[in-house]
Amino acid sequence: MRPVSGLPGHADVLVIGAGGAGLAAAWAAASAGAEVVLVTKGSRASCNTGMAHGGIQAAVGPDDSPERHAQDVLDSSHGTADPELVDVLTSEAPEAIGWLESIGVEFSRDEDGGYRLARCGGARTPRLLQVGDRTGHVIAKTLRAELDRRGIAIHDHTALTALARPNGHFAATLHHGEDVHRLDAGAVVLAAGGRCYAEAHAAGILTTNQPGSTGETTDLARALGAEVRDYDALQHHPTGGAWPPPLQGFSIPETCRSYGATLRNAAGERFCDELAPRDTVAAAIVRECEEGRGLQTPDGRPAVHLDTTAIDPAIAA
């Protein structure tokens, strides 16, 4: 066994994953004085965050509040969301926006200097902040730059392959090519992006997830006894590219529908509220196709039209 160059044998906190969650966790742990090691199995820039073009939600508008935001999330979840987690998410969101701005993220603003907010699925009021059409990419890039500035290394192409917990500490096995490294950690943060790409690939369907979303860390956490909830549920993004081939699997942001794009069946008819919760819109698309009102792409995939002609050209540009 040959140790991986640059990796220590111990860390207070080991963070797995270099998307928004992992980068933010590494920053927070280091800010609290912890010795942090951050690893990712792919490249530094390979993450679902970088593909999240739509935006990030927070109750920062003049007629909005974290309580209203929380209620929208709970209503959209159809009773499945954990109220305590929703409260943390929504109450801390405005502060998180301020933090992102403090490290260099410049959200789009109107001519009067206020945030340019869009309405997204399930929300009663506009609360989606954007950085043009590259929100996730800009957030991830800015977070990486902030970690670099603070001297927190991102060890790329380094995969977590085994995790145990003897004597109250975590023992992690990391692979970098042919090299194998053992690292002891007081705490481990698993922020590795889920398993949706692997599930979609196994089912033979298109996915807007990046190819690293294959779920190995989820399996390791379950093997250690981590509590699992809603494991049978996978999010379906309502509008991903189906045709032509260069757009297959491309995530078409929800903001397209917020700015006026409509969903239409083969007869050109609208068949749902495009800004309903995501699962409601996705279910309507599936139903339209299953009941014969959809269309087929030249390679035989069921689909509907996303009509973007109503979007203001100034916004589209």
Secondary structure as a PSIPRED ss2 file (coil, helix, strand):
# PSIPRED VFORMAT (PSIPRED V4.0)

   1 M C   1.000  0.000  0.000
   2 R C   1.000  0.000  0.000
   3 P C   1.000  0.000  0.000
   4 V C   1.000  0.000  0.000
   5 S C   1.000  0.000  0.000
   6 G C   1.000  0.000  0.000
   7 L C   1.000  0.000  0.000
   8 P C   1.000  0.000  0.000
   9 G C   1.000  0.000  0.000
  10 H E   0.000  0.000  1.000
  11 A E   0.000  0.000  1.000
  12 D E   0.000  0.000  1.000
  13 V E   0.000  0.000  1.000
  14 L E   0.000  0.000  1.000
  15 V E   0.000  0.000  1.000
  16 I E   0.000  0.000  1.000
  17 G C   1.000  0.000  0.000
  18 A C   1.000  0.000  0.000
  19 G C   1.000  0.000  0.000
  20 G H   0.000  1.000  0.000
  21 A H   0.000  1.000  0.000
  22 G H   0.000  1.000  0.000
  23 L H   0.000  1.000  0.000
  24 A H   0.000  1.000  0.000
  25 A H   0.000  1.000  0.000
  26 A H   0.000  1.000  0.000
  27 W H   0.000  1.000  0.000
  28 A H   0.000  1.000  0.000
  29 A H   0.000  1.000  0.000
  30 A H   0.000  1.000  0.000
  31 S H   0.000  1.000  0.000
  32 A C   1.000  0.000  0.000
  33 G C   1.000  0.000  0.000
  34 A C   1.000  0.000  0.000
  35 E C   1.000  0.000  0.000
  36 V E   0.000  0.000  1.000
  37 V E   0.000  0.000  1.000
  38 L E   0.000  0.000  1.000
  39 V E   0.000  0.000  1.000
  40 T C   1.000  0.000  0.000
  41 K C   1.000  0.000  0.000
  42 G C   1.000  0.000  0.000
  43 S C   1.000  0.000  0.000
  44 R C   1.000  0.000  0.000
  45 A C   1.000  0.000  0.000
  46 S C   1.000  0.000  0.000
  47 C C   1.000  0.000  0.000
  48 N C   1.000  0.000  0.000
  49 T H   0.000  1.000  0.000
  50 G H   0.000  1.000  0.000
  51 M H   0.000  1.000  0.000
  52 A C   1.000  0.000  0.000
  53 H C   1.000  0.000  0.000
  54 G C   1.000  0.000  0.000
  55 G C   1.000  0.000  0.000
  56 I E   0.000  0.000  1.000
  57 Q E   0.000  0.000  1.000
  58 A C   1.000  0.000  0.000
  59 A C   1.000  0.000  0.000
  60 V C   1.000  0.000  0.000
  61 G C   1.000  0.000  0.000
  62 P C   1.000  0.000  0.000
  63 D C   1.000  0.000  0.000
  64 D C   1.000  0.000  0.000
  65 S C   1.000  0.000  0.000
  66 P H   0.000  1.000  0.000
  67 E H   0.000  1.000  0.000
  68 R H   0.000  1.000  0.000
  69 H H   0.000  1.000  0.000
  70 A H   0.000  1.000  0.000
  71 Q H   0.000  1.000  0.000
  72 D H   0.000  1.000  0.000
  73 V H   0.000  1.000  0.000
  74 L H   0.000  1.000  0.000
  75 D H   0.000  1.000  0.000
  76 S H   0.000  1.000  0.000
  77 S C   1.000  0.000  0.000
  78 H C   1.000  0.000  0.000
  79 G C   1.000  0.000  0.000
  80 T C   1.000  0.000  0.000
  81 A C   1.000  0.000  0.000
  82 D C   1.000  0.000  0.000
  83 P H   0.000  1.000  0.000
  84 E H   0.000  1.000  0.000
  85 L H   0.000  1.000  0.000
  86 V H   0.000  1.000  0.000
  87 D H   0.000  1.000  0.000
  88 V H   0.000  1.000  0.000
  89 L H   0.000  1.000  0.000
  90 T H   0.000  1.000  0.000
  91 S H   0.000  1.000  0.000
  92 E H   0.000  1.000  0.000
  93 A H   0.000  1.000  0.000
  94 P H   0.000  1.000  0.000
  95 E H   0.000  1.000  0.000
  96 A H   0.000  1.000  0.000
  97 I H   0.000  1.000  0.000
  98 G H   0.000  1.000  0.000
  99 W H   0.000  1.000  0.000
 100 L H   0.000  1.000  0.000
 101 E H   0.000  1.000  0.000
 102 S H   0.000  1.000  0.000
 103 I C   1.000  0.000  0.000
 104 G C   1.000  0.000  0.000
 105 V C   1.000  0.000  0.000
 106 E C   1.000  0.000  0.000
 107 F C   1.000  0.000  0.000
 108 S C   1.000  0.000  0.000
 109 R E   0.000  0.000  1.000
 110 D C   1.000  0.000  0.000
 111 E C   1.000  0.000  0.000
 112 D C   1.000  0.000  0.000
 113 G C   1.000  0.000  0.000
 114 G C   1.000  0.000  0.000
 115 Y E   0.000  0.000  1.000
 116 R C   1.000  0.000  0.000
 117 L C   1.000  0.000  0.000
 118 A E   0.000  0.000  1.000
 119 R C   1.000  0.000  0.000
 120 C C   1.000  0.000  0.000
 121 G C   1.000  0.000  0.000
 122 G C   1.000  0.000  0.000
 123 A C   1.000  0.000  0.000
 124 R C   1.000  0.000  0.000
 125 T C   1.000  0.000  0.000
 126 P C   1.000  0.000  0.000
 127 R C   1.000  0.000  0.000
 128 L E   0.000  0.000  1.000
 129 L E   0.000  0.000  1.000
 130 Q C   1.000  0.000  0.000
 131 V C   1.000  0.000  0.000
 132 G C   1.000  0.000  0.000
 133 D C   1.000  0.000  0.000
 134 R C   1.000  0.000  0.000
 135 T H   0.000  1.000  0.000
 136 G H   0.000  1.000  0.000
 137 H H   0.000  1.000  0.000
 138 V H   0.000  1.000  0.000
 139 I H   0.000  1.000  0.000
 140 A H   0.000  1.000  0.000
 141 K H   0.000  1.000  0.000
 142 T H   0.000  1.000  0.000
 143 L H   0.000  1.000  0.000
 144 R H   0.000  1.000  0.000
 145 A H   0.000  1.000  0.000
 146 E H   0.000  1.000  0.000
 147 L H   0.000  1.000  0.000
 148 D H   0.000  1.000  0.000
 149 R H   0.000  1.000  0.000
 150 R C   1.000  0.000  0.000
 151 G C   1.000  0.000  0.000
 152 I C   1.000  0.000  0.000
 153 A C   1.000  0.000  0.000
 154 I E   0.000  0.000  1.000
 155 H E   0.000  0.000  1.000
 156 D C   1.000  0.000  0.000
 157 H C   1.000  0.000  0.000
 158 T C   1.000  0.000  0.000
 159 A E   0.000  0.000  1.000
 160 L E   0.000  0.000  1.000
 161 T E   0.000  0.000  1.000
 162 A E   0.000  0.000  1.000
 163 L E   0.000  0.000  1.000
 164 A E   0.000  0.000  1.000
 165 R C   1.000  0.000  0.000
 166 P H   0.000  1.000  0.000
 167 N H   0.000  1.000  0.000
 168 G H   0.000  1.000  0.000
 169 H C   1.000  0.000  0.000
 170 F E   0.000  0.000  1.000
 171 A E   0.000  0.000  1.000
 172 A E   0.000  0.000  1.000
 173 T E   0.000  0.000  1.000
 174 L E   0.000  0.000  1.000
 175 H E   0.000  0.000  1.000
 176 H E   0.000  0.000  1.000
 177 G C   1.000  0.000  0.000
 178 E C   1.000  0.000  0.000
 179 D E   0.000  0.000  1.000
 180 V E   0.000  0.000  1.000
 181 H E   0.000  0.000  1.000
 182 R E   0.000  0.000  1.000
 183 L E   0.000  0.000  1.000
 184 D E   0.000  0.000  1.000
 185 A E   0.000  0.000  1.000
 186 G E   0.000  0.000  1.000
 187 A E   0.000  0.000  1.000
 188 V E   0.000  0.000  1.000
 189 V E   0.000  0.000  1.000
 190 L E   0.000  0.000  1.000
 191 A C   1.000  0.000  0.000
 192 A C   1.000  0.000  0.000
 193 G C   1.000  0.000  0.000
 194 G C   1.000  0.000  0.000
 195 R C   1.000  0.000  0.000
 196 C H   0.000  1.000  0.000
 197 Y H   0.000  1.000  0.000
 198 A H   0.000  1.000  0.000
 199 E H   0.000  1.000  0.000
 200 A H   0.000  1.000  0.000
 201 H H   0.000  1.000  0.000
 202 A H   0.000  1.000  0.000
 203 A H   0.000  1.000  0.000
 204 G C   1.000  0.000  0.000
 205 I C   1.000  0.000  0.000
 206 L C   1.000  0.000  0.000
 207 T C   1.000  0.000  0.000
 208 T C   1.000  0.000  0.000
 209 N C   1.000  0.000  0.000
 210 Q C   1.000  0.000  0.000
 211 P C   1.000  0.000  0.000
 212 G C   1.000  0.000  0.000
 213 S C   1.000  0.000  0.000
 214 T C   1.000  0.000  0.000
 215 G C   1.000  0.000  0.000
 216 E H   0.000  1.000  0.000
 217 T H   0.000  1.000  0.000
 218 T H   0.000  1.000  0.000
 219 D H   0.000  1.000  0.000
 220 L H   0.000  1.000  0.000
 221 A H   0.000  1.000  0.000
 222 R H   0.000  1.000  0.000
 223 A H   0.000  1.000  0.000
 224 L C   1.000  0.000  0.000
 225 G C   1.000  0.000  0.000
 226 A C   1.000  0.000  0.000
 227 E C   1.000  0.000  0.000
 228 V C   1.000  0.000  0.000
 229 R C   1.000  0.000  0.000
 230 D C   1.000  0.000  0.000
 231 Y C   1.000  0.000  0.000
 232 D C   1.000  0.000  0.000
 233 A C   1.000  0.000  0.000
 234 L C   1.000  0.000  0.000
 235 Q C   1.000  0.000  0.000
 236 H C   1.000  0.000  0.000
 237 H C   1.000  0.000  0.000
 238 P C   1.000  0.000  0.000
 239 T C   1.000  0.000  0.000
 240 G E   0.000  0.000  1.000
 241 G C   1.000  0.000  0.000
 242 A C   1.000  0.000  0.000
 243 W C   1.000  0.000  0.000
 244 P C   1.000  0.000  0.000
 245 P H   0.000  1.000  0.000
 246 P H   0.000  1.000  0.000
 247 L H   0.000  1.000  0.000
 248 Q C   1.000  0.000  0.000
 249 G C   1.000  0.000  0.000
 250 F C   1.000  0.000  0.000
 251 S E   0.000  0.000  1.000
 252 I C   1.000  0.000  0.000
 253 P C   1.000  0.000  0.000
 254 E C   1.000  0.000  0.000
 255 T H   0.000  1.000  0.000
 256 C H   0.000  1.000  0.000
 257 R H   0.000  1.000  0.000
 258 S H   0.000  1.000  0.000
 259 Y C   1.000  0.000  0.000
 260 G C   1.000  0.000  0.000
 261 A C   1.000  0.000  0.000
 262 T E   0.000  0.000  1.000
 263 L E   0.000  0.000  1.000
 264 R E   0.000  0.000  1.000
 265 N C   1.000  0.000  0.000
 266 A C   1.000  0.000  0.000
 267 A C   1.000  0.000  0.000
 268 G C   1.000  0.000  0.000
 269 E C   1.000  0.000  0.000
 270 R E   0.000  0.000  1.000
 271 F C   1.000  0.000  0.000
 272 C C   1.000  0.000  0.000
 273 D C   1.000  0.000  0.000
 274 E C   1.000  0.000  0.000
 275 L C   1.000  0.000  0.000
 276 A C   1.000  0.000  0.000
 277 P C   1.000  0.000  0.000
 278 R H   0.000  1.000  0.000
 279 D H   0.000  1.000  0.000
 280 T H   0.000  1.000  0.000
 281 V H   0.000  1.000  0.000
 282 A H   0.000  1.000  0.000
 283 A H   0.000  1.000  0.000
 284 A H   0.000  1.000  0.000
 285 I H   0.000  1.000  0.000
 286 V H   0.000  1.000  0.000
 287 R H   0.000  1.000  0.000
 288 E H   0.000  1.000  0.000
 289 C H   0.000  1.000  0.000
 290 E H   0.000  1.000  0.000
 291 E C   1.000  0.000  0.000
 292 G C   1.000  0.000  0.000
 293 R C   1.000  0.000  0.000
 294 G C   1.000  0.000  0.000
 295 L E   0.000  0.000  1.000
 296 Q E   0.000  0.000  1.000
 297 T C   1.000  0.000  0.000
 298 P C   1.000  0.000  0.000
 299 D C   1.000  0.000  0.000
 300 G C   1.000  0.000  0.000
 301 R C   1.000  0.000  0.000
 302 P E   0.000  0.000  1.000
 303 A E   0.000  0.000  1.000
 304 V C   1.000  0.000  0.000
 305 H E   0.000  0.000  1.000
 306 L E   0.000  0.000  1.000
 307 D E   0.000  0.000  1.000
 308 T C   1.000  0.000  0.000
 309 T C   1.000  0.000  0.000
 310 A C   1.000  0.000  0.000
 311 I C   1.000  0.000  0.000
 312 D C   1.000  0.000  0.000
 313 P H   0.000  1.000  0.000
 314 A H   0.000  1.000  0.000
 315 I H   0.000  1.000  0.000
 316 A H   0.000  1.000  0.000
 317 A C   1.000  0.000  0.000
